[in-house]
Amino acid sequence: MRFRFTLVLVGVVFLVLLVQDVPLAAHLQSVERDRLVTKLERDAFILAGRVEEALEGTNGAPDPGLLGVIERYEDAEQVNVVVTDATGAAVFGPGFDIGEDFTNRPEIVEALAGRPNTGERDSSTLGTELFFVAVPVLSGDSIVGAVRITTVASSIDDQVRSRIIRLFIVLVIAIAIAAVSAAVLSWSVTRPLQRLTASTSALAGGDLSVRADERVGPPEVRSLSRSFNDMSSRLEQLVSRQRAFAGTASHQLRTPLTALRLRLESLATQIDGGPGEADVAAAIDETDRLGRMIEGLLLLSRVDDAAVAPVTVDLAAVVAERAEYWEPLASEREVRIAVEMPASLLVRAVPGGAEQIVDNLVDNALDVAPAGSVLTIRLDLADDAVALHVIDQGPGLTPEECERAFERFWRGSTPSPGGSGLGLSIVRQLAEAAGGAAHLQLSDSGGVDAVVAFRQP
């Protein structure tokens, strides 16, 4: 996350600088070229003023001091200078012969005609593109000569290019600074966000005691952490109150429910064989169902407690033990229990959870299994999970009913007598408390295949 955030910030800075510097580079190239040309034109006019007095003489002999100035200028600016008289013959020019005829140079002809000119042309002497500036030397209204400054055209381009390169060096430095700044900024923003994300994940996983650090990060993140902590505290209080209420209510209901059953049993004894006996028996059955419902609620409230830590158990041993326990009831109902599993399979489960899961699934299956059918309990090993299958040959459920069967107090269209509607809810809660999962699917025989996946240690 931090790396992506840094890339985004650097990308934005790069895009902004690119949008800004590309037009700026084009403009700077034009401005820099105009500046160099203007400078050479200015230098040419300055030199024309310096040689005017020398060209006014009749002998045209070069002034040693003036010649030194021109030589130093050539060395400093990497250019060539030639000064001609009114006839186009060279008078000054460290790189040319005195008296050399320059009337075959169009720029000299233009300057002697009184027209300063600047441009580029091919030089047959140098064999390259030549940039020139030529201006007339005026003495009053008279033209007494011309001054021409020349340089290789590529040198102008090189100077312009060097300025552009410096601009892009600044661009690279700016991007590097932006990358460092973005890394520091992303560290200060994303690190608290990552901690807050870890806290939300822990809260989603059932740890209601988790709290975010409100002292780190920018103000917005600290404010978000405070809001998260407020939400966590309220949620913890609400869940704790709900759990306490469910546990307390279940405990408080046990005493009057036991007293009610005793009175009903006493009443059944008194009216044995008399009118109302069936109604009293039905009331006792409903009382038993209510008792099982209360026990289920108590179990759910204990399973909801996030402090219950999973332990390692031998699921094969648990299945063997519980199958033996349910065998007499299955035989009474003419149902055969078939067990298919290896000798040992270790899984993670909450204490007592594996037994509760097997008992609830077998109890549900026996309620719908027809006489003469087979109830299969099978353990399958797949990757790092162990799947417990409890398969009956009953009437089955629709796909929609398979989804709703895990809802609390859901009993289906043909509920079993005495059922509380909490068995599968308890199964799912126990499985998820240890990191597993539970679902129902249709078996090949048309019944229900109840599947619980256990994690391996």
N, C-alpha and C positions, 0 to 999 in steps of 0.2 A: 504493500500500500504506500509506504513511504517512498519507494523508488518510483512508482507511477506518479505520485504527487510531484516529485522533483522533476521528472520528465515533462510533465504538463507545464510547470512554471517555466522551465528552461525553454520549452517549445514556444510558449507565449512571448517570452522576452525575445527569442530569436526571430519570431515572426514580426514583432513590432520593430525591432532593429532593422530587419530586412526590408520591410515596407518603407522605413524611413531612410535607410542608407543607400538603397539602390538608386532612387531618384536623386538623392543627395550626391552620390558618386558621379552620376551623369552630369549634374549641374556643376559640381566641382571640377570635373574634367574640362568643361567648356570655359569656366571662369579662370582656371589655372592656365589654360592655353592663351586666353585673351590677356592675362596678366603678363605672361612671358613675352608675348608679341608686343604689348604696350611698353614693356621695359626696354626691349631692344630698340623700338622706335624712339623712345625718350633718349636712350644712350646715343643713338645715331644723331639726333638733333643736337645733343650736348657736344659730341665730337665735332659736328659741323661748325658749331660756334667757336670751338677751340682752334680749328685749323683755318678759320676765315682769314685771320691776320696773316698767316703764313702764305696762303694762296694769293693774297693781294700783292706780294712782292713780285718783282719781274723775273728773278732767277729761279724761284720755286725750289730753292735748296731746302732739304728737310731740317727741321729744328730738332736737335738731339734730345732736348727735354720733352718735346711733344711726342717724339718717337718712343721714348721710354714710357710715357703715359699709355700710349696705345698698346705697347707690348704687355705691360702689366694688366691692362684691361682684357687683352686676349687670353692671357694665362688664367685670369680669375674666372672669366665667363665661358671659357672653352669655345671661342668664336674666332673668326678671321675678319680683319678690318682692312679695307683699302680706301685710300683717298685719291681722287683724280682731280686734274685741273679742268678747265672749261673745255679742253679739246678731248677729254676722255683718257689722257695719259696718266699712268700711276705716278703719284708724287710721294705719298706715304703708304706703307704697307709692309710690315715685317715679313710677310709670307710671299711677297710679290717683288718682281724686278721693277726698279725705278724706270719710268718711261714706257712700261708695257701698255699696249693699246687695249682699252676696255670698251671701245665703241661697239664691239660685237656682243656685248651683254645688254639685253633689252632693259634690264632694270636700271643700268647706268644711263642709257639713252633717255629713259623716262625721267630720271632724276635731273639730268642736265637740261631737260626741257621744262624743269620747274615743277614736276609732278612726283611727290613722294610716293613710293609704292612698296608693298609688302606681299610676299607670296612664296610659292614653292615651284621649283622647276628641276628637271633632270640636268645634272652637270656631267658633261662629257669628259671634263678634266678629272673629276673625282670619281666618276662612275657610280654616282648615287643620287638620291633625291636631296636637293639643296633648299634650305630655307634662307630667305634674304630679306633685308630691310635696306632700302636705298633712298637717300634724301639729298636735296640740292644744298650746296653751300652758297649762301647769299651774302653779298656785300652791297648794302643798299638795295637798289632794284636790280642789280646785276647778279648773274649766276657765275660764280668763279670756280665752281668745281662740284664734286659729289662725294658723298661718304656712303660706303656700302658695308654692312655687317652681314656676314653669312655664317651659317652653322649647318651641320648635317641635320636634316629634318627629323631623323630618328631620335636625336638628342632632345628635341622639344618633347617628343612623345615619351621619352624615358623620364624626363622630369615630371611630366604630368602623371605618368604611371606610378612614379615613386610616391607622389602625394596620395594617389588612390590606394596604394598598398598600405600607406600609413593609416588611412581611414579604416581599411579592413582589419588592420592589426588592432586598432582601437575597438572594432566590432568584436573580434575574437576575445579581447581582454574583457569587454563588457559581458559577453556570454559566459566566460569563465567566472567572473564575479557573480553573475546571476545564478550560475550552477551552485556555487558555494553558498550564496544567500538562500537559494531554494532548498538546499540540503539542510541548512540550519533551521529554516522556517518549517520545513516538512517534519523535521525531527521534533520540533517544539509543538507541532499541531497533531501529527499522526501518532506519536507515542502515547499521549494521553487518550487519544481516540481508540488505540489498540487495547489499552488497559480497560477502557470503558466497554469496548466490545467483548473482552474476556469476561467482564463482570456481567454483562447482559446474557452471555452464553451460559454462565454459571447459574444465573437466576432462571433462565429457561430450562436448565437441567434439573431444577428443583431445589437449589441451594438458596433458600430465602434469606439467609444471614449475610449474603455477599453485599458489600458496599463499595462504591467507587471513591477514589481519592479526589477530594474536592480542592486540594492545594496545588495541583499541577495543571499545566496547560494554559492557553489563552483564556480570557474572561468568558468567552462563549462556551468553551468546553467545561470550565469550572461550573458555570451556571447549569449546563446540561447534567453534570455529575450530581449537583445538588438535587435537581429534579428527579434524577434516577434514584438517588438515595431516599428521597421522600416517598417515591412510588414503592420502592422495595420495603420500606418500613411499614407503610400502610398495607401492602399485600401480605407481609408476614403477620401483621396483627389480625387481618381479616381471616387468613387461613388458620392461624392459631385459634382464633375464637370459634371458627367453624368446626375444627377438629375437637376442641374442648367441648363444644355444644353437643356434637355427635356422640362423643364418648360419654359425657355426663348423662345425656338423655337416655342413651342405651342402658347405662348402669342403673339409672333411676327407674327405668321401665321394668327391669328384671323383677324387682320385689313385688309390685302390684300384679305383674303378669303371673308370677309363681303363685301368689295368693289366689288369683282368679282361677287358675287351673285346679288348685286344690278344692276350691268351692264347687267347681264344675264336676270334679270327680266324686265329691261328696254327694252332690245332687244326683249324679248318675247312679250311685249306689242306692239312694233312697227311692228312685223311681224305676228301678230295675224291672224291665218288662212292661212298664206302664206307659201311658201317653207321654210324648215328648222325649222319649229316650233317644230317638234318632237326632233330634235337634240338639240335645246336650252333647251327643257324640260328635256332631259336626262342629259345635262350638269348641270342644276340646281340640279337634284337629286344627281349627283356625288358630287357636291359642298356641299350639305347637309350631304352626307356620310362622306366627308372629315372633315366637321365641327364636326360631332359626334366623329370621330376618334381623332381629336385634344382634344376634351373634355375628351375622355377616357385616352389619354396620360397624360393630366393634373391631372386627378384623380389618375392614377397609380403613378405619381411622388409624389403626396401627401401621398399616402398609403405607399410608400417606405420609407418615413421619419420615422426613428426609434423612434422619440420623441412623436409620436401619442400614447396616453395611452388609453387602452380599458375602457369602462364605462359599467354600468349595464343598460340594456334596457328590456322592456317587448316585447318579440318577438311575442307573440300572438296578442298584440295590433298593432304592426307594420304590421303583415300579414293581419289583418282585414282591416286596413287603406289602404294598397296598393292594396288589392283585390278589394276594392270599387273603387279605382282610375282607375284600369284597366278594370273594368266591362263594361263601354261603348264601348271601343275598342273591347273587346271580343264579345259583343253582335253584333257589326257591322260585325264581321267576323263569326257570327253564332257559337261561341264557348262558352260553359257554364263553369264558374269558380266554382268549388266545394271546400269548405274550411273545413278541418277536424282538429280540435285542441281544447285544453282545454281553459278555460276562460283566464288564465294568465300563462305565462312561462318566468321567468327571465333568461337572458343570458348575456355573456360578448361580447361586440362588440366595434369597434372603432366608434367614433361619426359619425352618419349618415351612417355607414357601413351596418347595417341590412337593411335599406331602399334600398340602392344601390344593395345589393345582391338580394333581392326579385324582384326589378324592372328588373334587368338584366336577371334573370332566367325566369320570366314571359314573358318578351319581346322575348327572344329566343324561348320559348315554343309556343307563339302565332304565330310566323313566320312560324312554321312547322305544327301547329295543323290544321287538315282538318275541313271543315264546318260540323256542327252537332256533333263534338266530345266534350269531357269533359276534362278540364284542372284542375287537382287536386293539391291543396296545403295542405300538411299535416305536422303536428308537432308530433314527437314521442319523448318520454322521455326514455332514456336508461342510467342507472348508473348515472354518473355525467355529462352527455352530453345531448344536445337537438338536434335532427336531423330534419332539414327542408327538405321536399321532394316537388319538383315541377315536376309533372308527366304529360306528354303529350301523345297523341295517334297518334303521327306523324309516319313518316317512320322509325324512329330509326337510330342508328349508329352501326357500327361494333365495336368489342372490341378495335381494334387498333385506330379507330377514337375517341372512348371515352377517350383513353389515350392522344391523340394529341389535343383534343378540347380545352385544357387550354393553349396551346401555343399562344403567341401573334400574331395577324394577321392571325391565321388559320381560314378558313371559310368553310372547308369541300368540298365535291364533288358537292353539290348543294347549294351554298351560297344563303342566303336570300337577297332580294334587299335592298340596303342601309346599309347592315351590315358592321361593321368595323373590326370584328375579334378580338375585345378587351373585349367583355362582360364577357366571362368566365375567362379570365386572371384577370380582375378586381375582379370577385367573389372570385377566389382563393386567391388573394393578400389580400383582405379585411378579409377573413376568417382566414388566417394564421397570419395576424397582431394581431388578438385577441386570438391566440392560438388554433384556430380551423382547419378544413380541409374541402376540397371539392373534390367530384369525381362524375363521371357519370356512370350509370349502366342501363341495359335494364329493362324496366317495363314488367309486366305480359301482358299488352296489345300490346306489341311490340314496343312501343315508348321509350322515354328516361326518366329515373328517375334521375333528378339532385339532389344530396344530399349534404347538407352543415351541418357539425357538429359544434355546438356552445358549448363552455364551460359554465358551470353554475357558478354563483358567489359563 
